[in-house]
Amino acid sequence: MAKEAWMDNTHVRVTSEDGRTLYLYEVDTLGGRTCTEIAERKPDGTADAYIPAQALDDLFWGGGRRHT
């Protein structure tokens, strides 16, 4: 089962079951979530993070899909 850790009142980090993928979500007032970052853990302990295309679209064009 994936683990959730709240970073503050509007951001939650979800770790995949295998612990290798981290997702950072921004949570709106209705509980909808928008993924703002995905990080892949490497065996050497470092991580590569990137911003999903949808988050970039929202940044430049506004709006976006919300996931609940």
N, C-alpha and C positions, 0 to 999 in steps of 0.2 A: 504494500500500500504506500502511496506517495505521502511524504510528510510536508506539512505546512508550517511556516514560521512567519509571524507578523513582524514586519520591520518597523512600522509606525501605523497610524490610524488609516492610511490609505494605500499601503503597499504590503503585499504578502509574497513570500518566496516559497515556491513549491519544488521539492526535490523528488526526482523520479524514484521508483522502487529500487532500481539498481544503484542509486546514488551518483550517477554519472552526469545527469542533466539537471540543470537548475533553471527554473522559470520565474521571472519577476513579473508580478501582475500589479496594475493599478486598479483599485477597487472604487467604484463610484458609490454614491449615497444609496442606491437601490440594490447594491450587492453585485452588480455586473462587474466583470473583470476584463481588462485589456492587457494582453501580454506586451510588456515594454522591453524585455531583455531575455535572451536565452543564453546560457553558458554551458559549455561542455567541459567536464573535468578530464584532464589527461592523467595517465599513469604516473607522471613525474610530480604530481601535486599542483601543477599550474592549471589555469582554465582559460579557454577562449570564449569571449562573450561577443554577442552580436545582437543587433536590433532587428526584429522581424520586419519584413516589408510592410505589413499592415500598419505598424506603429509609425513608420516613416511616412506613409501616405497620410495618416491622421495628423502628423505634425505639420506637413506642408499643405494639405487640402482640407483638414478639419473633418469632423464626423468620425465614422469608423464603426466597426462591428464590436459589440459587447458580448462577452461570453459569461454565462452564469453557471 
